[in-house]
Amino acid sequence: MYPENLRYTGEHEWIRVEGGSGVVGITHFAQDALGDVVYVELPETGRVVKAGEAFGAVESVKSVSDLYSPVGGTVTGVNAELAGRPELVNQDPYGEGWMIVIELADPGEADGLLSARAYQELLKEG
Amino acid sequence: MLSQGPVPLIFEMGAPGRRAFSLPGGDVPEAVLPAGLRRETPPRLPEVSEGELVRHFTTLSNLNFGVDTGFYPLGSCTMKYNPKVFEVVARLPGLSGLHPYLPEELAQGALRIIHELERYLAEIAGLARVTMQPAAGAHGELVGVLLIRAYHESRGNPRQKILIPDSAHGTNPATAAMAGYEVVTLPSDARGGIDVGALEKAMDDTVAGLMLTNPNTLGLFDENIDVITGLVHGKGGLLYYDGANANAVMGYSRPGDMGFDVVHFNLHKTFATPHGGGGPGAGPVAVTAELAPYLPVPLVDFDGESYRLNYDLPRSIGRVRSFYGNFGVLVKAYAYIRSMGAAGLKQAAGDAVLNANYVMRHLQEYFDLPFDRACKHEFVLSGKRQKEKNGVRTLDMAKRLMDYGFHPPTVYFPLIVEEAMMIEPTETESKETLDRFIGACAAVANEARDEPEKVHGAPHTTPFGRMDETRAARQPDLRWR
């Protein structure tokens, strides 16, 4: 449920770094806690975000939560499919439910995030 | 899952040409509109008889659930029973028929009500002056934060940030953002109060103020309130008190004495206006003498002989509502405060707190209680145990409570408690009702353990079973055809 090749944040986002870019989404835990996602608000491409800055929001039948960028950089892609099919976030949070692609300002920044094991430890502490 | 079947829409009833009224024939020549102004096809309006009409809406009203039909422990909403006499008072012809443009000398009674209500609310808040204009709680919040902004602007710098704890109502960050501030969220500590260390770190001269509900949405009174107000004031910030939970403390403690500068009250929660049907409400805002010059106009002043509308506040933030606010709601609050008296209001708060603790102590055996300390007027349980062990969610248990004849509590709020259930019994419920509710909650907890499928499928006794809330949000269908 928490792939080894991803890095995680305490705010329940994940990032998969490929070269100088990272794909960002929310974790299995986050989608389960939110319940059925009904709307995902994503930024325009070209937006510059800082690590920890809100880049969008995810709305479920229960609540609305901000989405925080795991790293600093420029948004180069957004998952347009989520506009019509927000349920992908619940069904496939690490695949079709991805949210944005960020070109990292500092390619090494993601190394400082949580490993899959560390993230699961954090969930246990709850 | 239908036990009674759906009620047809009124458009689906009746027959062409059927009417619920009959007008006498006209005795003046019929005027004909020019062709260009006439529609080509008549509008599709319901065509039913008076009897069908009355039965239709009576049927719908019978399906409704309200405080007049049962216990409504919707946390954070203070769904107490409001005596009908206050409705009677608000409808007195001399009050309900009053025109807002009447000259002051012909509206002295109404102005006196507003003025005296202001004095009462100022006393309850421990502050100097109160505007009656805001039409609801969130409106009061916005007015309050605009007052904070006006205060800082008058000193040369509006500042940039508002601090808000993570247990806050969602309206608080929305308000701060609308007033042009950046929202900084403060974490809660292990006791359910503000993490004072985090506040100390976040508080500097870029912070315009802190918005706090006390007791907070966990129903807990912040034990460090004097430290908190001292830290914020120490850096020149102001303190906003969200009065949503005033029912817990009125007569016992005053926000002004705690160090708050701005307070809003929800008259429709605490002071005798039924709500939950969409309004109208009222959200008066009380402030310190220092902030009074910025209040919206008009205020109602008394010179010892007569009451008058005071528009002469050069530094006012301006008008925030037409005329004088939702006057009918003000009348009900005035009558409620007058009939309860100081001792009565204090007893209402005390009974609300006693009821909440009574229910909490009985239910903590069946559910998780994340913050185990004496609560104020409400408390928050977690359905974590049922979710992890039985695969039954709080949503399922809330729906099941409807089968036992109760309105479900607030669920999934506050956000900092997993599978939250927020229960506010209020002071107007009897011990027998509370005991029945405790029994129902215990029964649902036992069902979650022994017969989870029964809880998953709930409610079973309502005209419709489980609604597809997800589809309703993803593909809203807003037209009947």
Chai-1 contact restraints between the chains, C-beta under 6 A:
chainA,res_idxA,chainB,res_idxB,connection_type,confidence,min_distance_angstrom,max_distance_angstrom,comment,restraint_id
A,D36,B,T470,contact,1.0,0.0,6.0,A-B,restraint_1
A,V38,B,A473,contact,1.0,0.0,6.0,A-B,restraint_2
A,V38,B,R474,contact,1.0,0.0,6.0,A-B,restraint_3
A,V61,B,E469,contact,1.0,0.0,6.0,A-B,restraint_4
A,V61,B,T470,contact,1.0,0.0,6.0,A-B,restraint_5
A,V61,B,A473,contact,1.0,0.0,6.0,A-B,restraint_6
A,K62,B,Y412,contact,1.0,0.0,6.0,A-B,restraint_7
A,S63,B,L415,contact,1.0,0.0,6.0,A-B,restraint_8
